[in-house]
């Protein structure tokens, strides 16, 4: 359970919670922590809940269980964002061990790290990590003078289920990046992404903007969260 809570959150606030019911672990929106004034549709809530699902699945794999996930399993209970059933035995893979280890290092950097842009093979690995969760990573055209490589994470459609998939894709990408020494900055607010019509297929929607930098001795910090900062729009840095 502890590992499952280590992931991107809404302005550093966990606005979801786990509930154990017979045969299932459910992910619920937490009305006491969710602030609709900052996110009326609950989009970033679903994104961060999707990230928690990845961590929960990885934790289950370490214990030898296959995790079966259902997104939005009960139309009559919209606050139940997902359910996870531990079904059967699972032999943990080396990749799952690496990604699980990365969940235990959810550090935020106090300032952007310096470094080089990730090589194309690394970008391909990050793109494959997102694809496994139903999302697509598109590197954006390189900008002169930029230290990192900008990219956008998309899904097919813009429904709550797609937001959950985008959150899962983002978290697997972040964990893969940690394992490959990639520092990732991301923003949930995408706005208009120049050149998207030339990159994505019809129906794809940008969900997260990222900047990817190859870490070179970056110091990782996890600063305390002040209440006055919870509603601030800012980048998060993960290595």
Order of alpha helices (4+ residues) and beta strands (2+ residues): beta-beta-alpha-beta-beta-alpha-beta-alpha-beta-beta-alpha-beta-alpha-beta-beta
